[in-house]
Amino acid sequence: MKRITLLVTLLVVFTLSLGAHNVGLSIGVFGAPPNNVSFEDGPFIQSGVVVGLSPRFEAEAQIIAKVTPTPFSQLFASVNASYALISSVFEGAGDVPSYANAYLSLGVMGDVLSLQSYGPFVRITPLSVGGPQFKLRERTLSMGVYYDIPASRVTFFWNLFHLDFFGK
């Protein structure tokens, strides 16, 4: 049932992307404190798709994979919605996007290999520069809180940087 829910969520995000303002590819690093319940020790890489739904709202679908010492031994999928806190991200309704922004994101993630860890998260990105009109955006020092439902534990996580590459 959990895999079906994940698949349906990804299909909804993909369907919404067809009418999106901008679509971009995202790549970045993901980290969590050592010896936590949800994430194995070691670095992770995060990649996915970011979709502009309105001038201030975006949707993201991402895969988070363990890199070392055993690549892909843990694999998470993540879907979230982000709200631009400072100004619009996409040009629309006469808005001129700012070069710098901040984001608040709400979403869900889960371990797709074992289904032993899943739950909601909230993330704040205090600094983001660039955007679709510049073809590149860098989101820096994102911090989040993940609630692992099966373990009934809260885990902090961070993204040192995310790079988003936009077309056209």
N, C-alpha and C positions, 0 to 999 in steps of 0.2 A: 504494500500500500504506500509506503514511504517513497519508493522509487517512482511510482505512478504520480504521486503528488509533485515530486521534483520535476518529472518530465512535463507535466501539465503546466507548471510554473514557467519552465524554460520556453515552452511553446507560446504561452501568453506574452512573455517578454519579446519573443521573436515576432509575433504577430503585431504587437504594438510598434515594433521598430520599422515596420513597412510604411507607416505613416509618420515616421519621426522626422524632426527637423534636421538632425545630424546623427550620424552613426560613426563611432570610432572604435579602434582597437586599443586595449589597455594592457599594460604590463608593469609589474612592480615586485617589490619584496614584501614578505609577510613574516612577522615574528611574534613570539609569545614567550613568557617567562619560562625558564627551565623547570623541569619536574612538575608540570601542571597536569591535570587529569585529561584534558581534551586534546592537546597537541603534543606530538612526540618532540623530543629535543632535537634541535638542528634548524637550519634555515629552510624557508619555503619560498617558492616563487608563485606569483599570482598573475593570471592573465585572463582576458575575457573581452566582452563587448560592452560599450557604454552607448546609451541611446537617449537622445533628447526628446522628451515628450511634450514639453512646453518651455517657455522662456526660462523658468526657474527649476523645473523638475526634470530629473534624469532617472533612468532605470539601468541597472547593471546586472549582468550575469557573468560569473567568474568561476574559474577553476583554481584551486590552491593546492599545489603539489609540493611534497617534501623533496628537497634537492640532495642533501647529504646527511648522513653517510650512506643511507640506502635509498636511492632515488625512487620516488613514487610509492614508497611503503605506506604513505598516508596521503589520501586524496580527498579534498573537500570541494563541494560545490556551494556557491553563494549567489543569492539573488537579493538585490536591495533597491530601494528608491532613495534618491538624494535630493535635497533642497538647497539651492544656492542662497546663502544668508545675506550677502552684501549687495549683489545686483544680479540682473538676469545673465544667463550664460549664452543664450541664443538670441540672435536678433529677431525681434518680432514685436508687433504692436507699438512701433516707434521707440522701443528701448534700445539704448546703446550699451552693450556689455562692457563691464569694467575689465581691465587687464588682470587684476587681482580679485580673488574671491575666497570664500570659506563655505564649507558644506556640512550639513547634518544628514546622516544616512541611517535608515532603519531597514533591517532585512533579516533573512534567515540563512543559515548555513548548516551543512551536515557532512559527515564522513560517508562518502559514497561507496567505499570498499567494504566497510564493516557494519555500517549503520549503527554503530555504538555511540555516536556523538552527533547531536543535532539540536538546534534551537535558535532563538532570536538573538540579534545583536544590534547595538547602536554604536555609531562611529562619528567622530567629529574630525574634520579636516580644517585646521586653522589657517592654512596658507595654500593657495592654489594660484598659479600664474599661467597666463595664456588662455587658450580656448579654441573652439572650432574655427573662428574667423582667422586665427593664426596658424591653423593646421596642427598645433601641438599644445598640450597642456600638461603641466607638472603639478601634481598634488603632493604636498610635503608634510611629514610629521603627523599623519593621521593616527588617532588613538581610539580604541574601541573597547567595548565590554560585551562579552559573549556569555549567554546563559546556556549551559549544557544541560538539557532536560533529563536525559537518563542518569547522569551523574549528580544532578541537583547541585551543580557548582557554577560559580562565576569565574571566568577567565578573562584577563586583560590581553589585548593584542595591539599591534601597531603595524603601520606601513611607513617605512622611512620615506619612500617615494613611490609614486605611480606616474607613469607616462602614458598619456592618451594621444593617439595619432588619429586625426580626422582627415577625411577625403574632401574633395571639392572645396 
